[in-house]
Amino acid sequence: MLRKFLFISIGVLIAGIALFFTFFYYANYSEGSRTGELIKFSHKGYVFKTWEGELSQGLSGNKIFAFSILDKDEATIQKLRSLEGRYVKVTYVERYKTFPWWGDTKYFVTEVKEEKSPIFSK
């Protein structure tokens, strides 16, 4: 009887942990896009190296949008590296939570393209 209870408890615990990680891996809180000047893009971390970036969305740099990129998005990483310092539009998904091996933020960029800056378009 005690053995059966122990096996059921361990099974429920493992299933709960698996559901927790599955939910946070696949569930998105929101998705959208933002535009701004790509002012920072780096590969950082002590234990888990992650790709992190920042967009400046204001003239004085007072509104910063920080984001992360998953390692598997190599094409997006290369594009961001080449567009640093330029005006870009990023498409992102916001997750409920993040894990240390994914990145520092809950915002994950999935696509990037160069845009014309509204400052110099006149």
Z-matrix of the N, CA and C atoms (Angstrom, degrees):
N
C 1 1.446
C 2 1.543 1 110.83
N 3 1.331 2 115.74 1 -45.67
C 4 1.457 3 120.24 2 179.85
C 5 1.528 4 111.08 3 -66.89
N 6 1.324 5 116.11 4 -38.34
C 7 1.462 6 120.81 5 178.45
C 8 1.530 7 110.76 6 -62.85
N 9 1.312 8 115.95 7 -44.03
C 10 1.467 9 121.33 8 -179.85
C 11 1.527 10 109.95 9 -62.10
N 12 1.322 11 117.55 10 -43.59
C 13 1.460 12 122.14 11 178.06
C 14 1.531 13 110.98 12 -62.73
N 15 1.326 14 116.74 13 -40.73
C 16 1.458 15 121.75 14 179.47
C 17 1.537 16 110.95 15 -63.89
N 18 1.330 17 117.43 16 -46.58
C 19 1.463 18 121.13 17 178.98
C 20 1.523 19 112.15 18 -63.63
N 21 1.313 20 117.11 19 -40.42
C 22 1.470 21 121.03 20 178.30
C 23 1.523 22 109.78 21 -66.25
N 24 1.325 23 118.06 22 -42.66
C 25 1.469 24 121.43 23 179.36
C 26 1.521 25 111.35 24 -62.92
N 27 1.315 26 117.38 25 -44.14
C 28 1.466 27 120.76 26 178.92
C 29 1.526 28 109.89 27 -65.56
N 30 1.307 29 117.64 28 -40.66
C 31 1.468 30 121.60 29 178.00
C 32 1.522 31 112.06 30 -61.96
N 33 1.311 32 116.85 31 -43.66
C 34 1.466 33 121.13 32 178.39
C 35 1.528 34 110.41 33 -65.45
N 36 1.318 35 117.79 34 -40.23
C 37 1.462 36 122.16 35 178.58
C 38 1.533 37 110.86 36 -63.36
N 39 1.323 38 117.30 37 -45.92
C 40 1.465 39 120.98 38 179.07
C 41 1.528 40 110.78 39 -64.84
N 42 1.314 41 117.49 40 -42.08
C 43 1.472 42 120.85 41 178.01
C 44 1.530 43 110.74 42 -63.97
N 45 1.320 44 117.23 43 -38.85
C 46 1.463 45 120.79 44 178.17
C 47 1.517 46 112.35 45 -64.31
N 48 1.320 47 116.61 46 -43.42
C 49 1.465 48 120.92 47 178.31
C 50 1.525 49 109.74 48 -64.64
N 51 1.329 50 117.42 49 -42.59
C 52 1.463 51 121.07 50 179.01
C 53 1.526 52 110.94 51 -62.60
N 54 1.321 53 117.71 52 -41.68
C 55 1.473 54 121.12 53 177.36
C 56 1.528 55 111.48 54 -64.69
N 57 1.323 56 116.65 55 -40.28
C 58 1.458 57 121.59 56 178.64
C 59 1.528 58 110.57 57 -58.69
N 60 1.343 59 116.42 58 -52.64
C 61 1.465 60 120.13 59 -179.25
C 62 1.523 61 111.80 60 -66.36
N 63 1.318 62 117.96 61 -37.30
C 64 1.463 63 121.03 62 178.91
C 65 1.526 64 110.58 63 -64.44
N 66 1.322 65 117.54 64 -43.08
C 67 1.459 66 120.68 65 178.93
C 68 1.525 67 111.16 66 -61.22
N 69 1.319 68 116.94 67 -48.57
C 70 1.461 69 119.64 68 -177.79
C 71 1.523 70 113.01 69 -72.53
N 72 1.326 71 117.75 70 -19.51
C 73 1.459 72 120.31 71 177.39
C 74 1.533 73 111.10 72 -79.67
N 75 1.316 74 117.37 73 -40.89
C 76 1.462 75 120.58 74 -173.63
C 77 1.531 76 114.74 75 -100.19
N 78 1.319 77 118.89 76 -23.20
C 79 1.468 78 121.08 77 -174.20
C 80 1.532 79 111.25 78 -82.61
N 81 1.318 80 116.05 79 132.84
C 82 1.464 81 122.27 80 175.48
C 83 1.521 82 108.97 81 -111.17
N 84 1.321 83 116.22 82 137.19
C 85 1.449 84 121.34 83 177.44
C 86 1.523 85 110.05 84 -78.91
N 87 1.334 86 116.12 85 -43.88
C 88 1.461 87 120.55 86 178.36
C 89 1.521 88 108.96 87 -156.38
N 90 1.317 89 115.47 88 169.29
C 91 1.454 90 120.97 89 173.60
C 92 1.512 91 108.12 90 -145.51
N 93 1.317 92 115.66 91 153.75
C 94 1.459 93 119.12 92 -177.61
C 95 1.511 94 111.37 93 -179.97
N 96 1.314 95 115.14 94 -161.14
C 97 1.461 96 120.19 95 178.96
C 98 1.514 97 109.12 96 -144.34
N 99 1.321 98 114.54 97 155.50
C 100 1.468 99 122.03 98 177.38
C 101 1.519 100 108.22 99 -141.66
N 102 1.321 101 114.85 100 151.73
C 103 1.457 102 120.09 101 177.11
C 104 1.521 103 109.55 102 -122.39
N 105 1.302 104 115.09 103 150.73
C 106 1.452 105 120.80 104 178.53
C 107 1.509 106 110.10 105 169.22
N 108 1.321 107 114.73 106 -178.45
C 109 1.453 108 120.32 107 179.04
C 110 1.523 109 108.96 108 -86.48
N 111 1.313 110 116.35 109 127.10
C 112 1.462 111 121.51 110 178.31
C 113 1.525 112 108.25 111 -75.68
N 114 1.336 113 115.98 112 103.60
C 115 1.461 114 119.80 113 -173.54
C 116 1.522 115 113.55 114 -99.79
N 117 1.347 116 116.63 115 -15.37
C 118 1.456 117 118.46 116 -178.36
C 119 1.518 118 109.09 117 -153.72
N 120 1.326 119 115.78 118 137.50
C 121 1.456 120 121.45 119 173.29
C 122 1.519 121 107.82 120 -151.61
N 123 1.326 122 117.43 121 118.81
C 124 1.464 123 119.59 122 -174.13
C 125 1.522 124 112.01 123 -146.30
N 126 1.316 125 114.64 124 161.19
C 127 1.459 126 124.29 125 175.89
C 128 1.516 127 105.42 126 -109.49
N 129 1.342 128 118.10 127 109.22
C 130 1.457 129 119.11 128 -171.61
C 131 1.516 130 112.11 129 -137.87
N 132 1.315 131 115.35 130 166.03
C 133 1.442 132 122.23 131 176.25
C 134 1.516 133 111.50 132 132.02
N 135 1.333 134 116.73 133 154.23
C 136 1.458 135 121.84 134 178.58
C 137 1.525 136 110.59 135 -89.43
N 138 1.311 137 116.58 136 -59.84
C 139 1.457 138 121.21 137 -178.28
C 140 1.522 139 110.40 138 -90.08
N 141 1.334 140 116.10 139 -49.73
C 142 1.462 141 122.03 140 -179.95
C 143 1.521 142 108.70 141 -109.01
N 144 1.314 143 117.83 142 113.54
C 145 1.467 144 122.14 143 177.22
C 146 1.527 145 108.03 144 -81.14
N 147 1.325 146 116.38 145 122.47
C 148 1.458 147 121.38 146 179.79
C 149 1.520 148 109.75 147 -127.92
N 150 1.322 149 115.70 148 156.99
C 151 1.461 150 121.81 149 176.92
C 152 1.518 151 108.54 150 -93.08
N 153 1.328 152 116.49 151 125.66
C 154 1.463 153 122.91 152 -178.40
C 155 1.520 154 109.25 153 -129.45
N 156 1.326 155 116.74 154 147.46
C 157 1.450 156 120.69 155 178.38
C 158 1.512 157 112.02 156 -147.50
N 159 1.324 158 115.12 157 169.21
C 160 1.469 159 121.30 158 178.42
C 161 1.517 160 109.68 159 -140.90
N 162 1.332 161 114.31 160 139.00
C 163 1.463 162 122.22 161 173.70
C 164 1.516 163 108.00 162 -110.88
N 165 1.319 164 117.07 163 134.32
C 166 1.461 165 121.44 164 172.75
C 167 1.523 166 106.92 165 -92.32
N 168 1.329 167 116.11 166 120.92
C 169 1.461 168 120.73 167 -176.61
C 170 1.519 169 112.96 168 -108.04
N 171 1.303 170 117.31 169 11.95
C 172 1.454 171 121.03 170 178.87
C 173 1.509 172 110.43 171 -136.02
N 174 1.314 173 116.23 172 161.60
C 175 1.458 174 120.32 173 -178.90
C 176 1.522 175 112.30 174 -64.00
N 177 1.305 176 116.67 175 -38.24
C 178 1.462 177 119.71 176 -178.07
C 179 1.529 178 112.34 177 -93.45
N 180 1.328 179 117.39 178 3.34
C 181 1.464 180 120.00 179 -179.00
C 182 1.510 181 112.97 180 76.00
N 183 1.339 182 117.45 181 19.53
C 184 1.457 183 119.68 182 -177.01
C 185 1.527 184 112.97 183 -83.67
N 186 1.327 185 118.10 184 -14.59
C 187 1.461 186 120.65 185 177.66
C 188 1.523 187 107.90 186 -116.33
N 189 1.326 188 115.80 187 108.32
C 190 1.457 189 122.65 188 -175.87
C 191 1.531 190 109.15 189 -112.23
N 192 1.320 191 116.06 190 132.64
C 193 1.461 192 123.05 191 174.69
C 194 1.527 193 107.40 192 -108.30
N 195 1.328 194 116.25 193 110.46
C 196 1.460 195 121.73 194 179.20
C 197 1.523 196 108.88 195 -93.27
N 198 1.334 197 116.21 196 140.79
C 199 1.457 198 120.55 197 -177.50
C 200 1.525 199 110.57 198 -146.48
N 201 1.320 200 114.52 199 166.21
C 202 1.460 201 122.08 200 177.38
C 203 1.521 202 108.44 201 -123.98
N 204 1.337 203 115.20 202 165.72
C 205 1.458 204 121.34 203 176.23
C 206 1.519 205 107.45 204 -134.91
N 207 1.320 206 117.05 205 134.60
C 208 1.458 207 120.34 206 176.17
C 209 1.525 208 109.73 207 -71.95
N 210 1.320 209 116.84 208 144.16
C 211 1.468 210 121.98 209 -177.61
C 212 1.523 211 113.08 210 -58.32
N 213 1.322 212 117.54 211 -27.77
C 214 1.467 213 119.95 212 -176.82
C 215 1.526 214 112.84 213 -72.68
N 216 1.338 215 118.43 214 -16.02
C 217 1.467 216 122.43 215 -179.45
C 218 1.525 217 110.77 216 -87.74
N 219 1.325 218 116.35 217 63.42
C 220 1.458 219 121.28 218 -174.49
C 221 1.524 220 113.33 219 -63.24
N 222 1.332 221 117.14 220 -36.72
C 223 1.471 222 120.19 221 -179.75
C 224 1.531 223 110.20 222 -64.75
N 225 1.325 224 117.08 223 -41.53
C 226 1.463 225 121.44 224 178.82
C 227 1.526 226 110.40 225 -66.81
N 228 1.317 227 117.13 226 -39.00
C 229 1.469 228 121.12 227 178.64
C 230 1.524 229 110.10 228 -61.73
N 231 1.320 230 117.31 229 -46.85
C 232 1.464 231 120.96 230 -179.83
C 233 1.527 232 111.39 231 -63.70
N 234 1.332 233 116.46 232 -39.61
C 235 1.470 234 120.39 233 179.23
C 236 1.523 235 110.78 234 -64.33
N 237 1.332 236 117.07 235 -44.43
C 238 1.460 237 120.86 236 179.08
C 239 1.523 238 111.31 237 -63.98
N 240 1.314 239 117.74 238 -38.18
C 241 1.463 240 120.54 239 178.47
C 242 1.528 241 110.91 240 -61.96
N 243 1.326 242 116.24 241 -36.78
C 244 1.468 243 119.23 242 -178.35
C 245 1.528 244 112.71 243 -80.98
N 246 1.337 245 117.97 244 -18.53
C 247 1.468 246 121.14 245 -176.73
C 248 1.528 247 113.58 246 -101.92
N 249 1.305 248 118.72 247 8.11
C 250 1.463 249 120.74 248 -179.11
C 251 1.534 250 110.25 249 -59.64
N 252 1.329 251 115.54 250 131.95
C 253 1.461 252 121.45 251 -178.62
C 254 1.518 253 113.22 252 91.73
N 255 1.311 254 118.05 253 -2.92
C 256 1.467 255 122.13 254 -179.07
C 257 1.513 256 110.90 255 -109.44
N 258 1.320 257 114.99 256 167.66
C 259 1.465 258 122.48 257 178.72
C 260 1.526 259 107.96 258 -84.43
N 261 1.326 260 117.24 259 123.10
C 262 1.463 261 121.47 260 -175.31
C 263 1.527 262 111.30 261 -133.66
N 264 1.323 263 114.67 262 162.76
C 265 1.459 264 122.53 263 171.71
C 266 1.515 265 106.83 264 -117.53
N 267 1.336 266 117.31 265 123.33
C 268 1.459 267 121.89 266 179.22
C 269 1.525 268 109.46 267 -110.99
N 270 1.313 269 115.10 268 139.56
C 271 1.455 270 122.18 269 172.56
C 272 1.519 271 106.33 270 -102.63
N 273 1.333 272 116.98 271 135.38
C 274 1.463 273 119.75 272 -173.52
C 275 1.519 274 111.30 273 -140.92
N 276 1.325 275 115.02 274 164.16
C 277 1.463 276 123.04 275 168.44
C 278 1.525 277 106.86 276 -121.88
N 279 1.315 278 115.22 277 140.94
C 280 1.471 279 120.72 278 176.21
C 281 1.518 280 107.81 279 -104.84
N 282 1.299 281 116.20 280 126.20
C 283 1.459 282 121.52 281 179.88
C 284 1.528 283 110.02 282 -98.03
N 285 1.328 284 116.29 283 160.00
C 286 1.456 285 120.88 284 178.00
C 287 1.519 286 111.41 285 -64.64
N 288 1.299 287 115.99 286 -43.00
C 289 1.469 288 123.06 287 -179.79
C 290 1.511 289 107.82 288 -143.84
N 291 1.318 290 115.42 289 169.44
C 292 1.459 291 120.06 290 174.79
C 293 1.514 292 109.35 291 -131.52
N 294 1.298 293 115.30 292 162.74
C 295 1.456 294 121.46 293 176.23
C 296 1.524 295 108.02 294 -109.97
N 297 1.329 296 118.24 295 153.46
C 298 1.467 297 120.05 296 -176.61
C 299 1.526 298 113.88 297 -58.16
N 300 1.312 299 118.53 298 -28.77
C 301 1.460 300 120.91 299 -178.37
C 302 1.526 301 112.13 300 -83.83
N 303 1.335 302 118.52 301 -4.31
C 304 1.469 303 122.15 302 176.74
C 305 1.521 304 111.41 303 -93.12
N 306 1.339 305 116.40 304 -49.24
C 307 1.452 306 119.77 305 -177.68
C 308 1.506 307 111.63 306 166.13
N 309 1.347 308 115.73 307 178.05
C 310 1.458 309 121.95 308 -176.28
C 311 1.523 310 113.14 309 -85.77
N 312 1.328 311 118.03 310 -21.33
C 313 1.456 312 120.49 311 -174.85
C 314 1.521 313 110.72 312 -114.22
N 315 1.338 314 115.52 313 172.65
C 316 1.463 315 121.11 314 175.49
C 317 1.532 316 110.95 315 -93.17
N 318 1.333 317 117.29 316 -2.96
C 319 1.467 318 121.89 317 -178.68
C 320 1.525 319 109.20 318 -100.64
N 321 1.331 320 116.23 319 123.44
C 322 1.459 321 121.70 320 -178.38
C 323 1.517 322 109.70 321 -120.88
N 324 1.329 323 115.71 322 117.32
C 325 1.451 324 121.89 323 -179.07
C 326 1.523 325 109.27 324 -75.39
N 327 1.335 326 115.32 325 133.94
C 328 1.457 327 120.97 326 -179.72
C 329 1.524 328 112.12 327 -112.75
N 330 1.332 329 116.75 328 -19.59
C 331 1.457 330 120.84 329 -178.47
C 332 1.519 331 109.49 330 -155.05
N 333 1.325 332 116.61 331 150.36
C 334 1.462 333 121.07 332 178.69
C 335 1.518 334 108.53 333 -144.46
N 336 1.332 335 115.55 334 142.65
C 337 1.457 336 119.87 335 172.87
C 338 1.520 337 108.92 336 -147.26
N 339 1.319 338 114.95 337 150.76
C 340 1.457 339 120.33 338 -178.54
C 341 1.523 340 109.29 339 -76.13
N 342 1.320 341 116.36 340 140.89
C 343 1.461 342 123.59 341 178.68
C 344 1.526 343 109.11 342 -123.74
N 345 1.314 344 115.59 343 163.53
C 346 1.466 345 119.54 344 173.50
C 347 1.510 346 108.85 345 -81.02
N 348 1.291 347 116.16 346 135.72
C 349 1.460 348 120.94 347 -179.92
C 350 1.532 349 109.23 348 -72.07
N 351 1.331 350 118.00 349 133.77
C 352 1.461 351 120.07 350 178.76
C 353 1.546 352 111.40 351 -70.26
N 354 1.300 353 117.31 352 -17.51
C 355 1.466 354 121.11 353 -178.78
C 356 1.520 355 111.25 354 -73.66
N 357 1.328 356 116.30 355 -42.05
C 358 1.453 357 120.65 356 -174.52
C 359 1.529 358 113.59 357 -99.84
N 360 1.320 359 118.88 358 7.22
C 361 1.452 360 120.98 359 -175.23
C 362 1.527 361 113.48 360 -85.44
N 363 1.322 362 118.61 361 -2.85
C 364 1.471 363 120.50 362 -177.20
C 365 1.493 364 111.93 363 -84.05
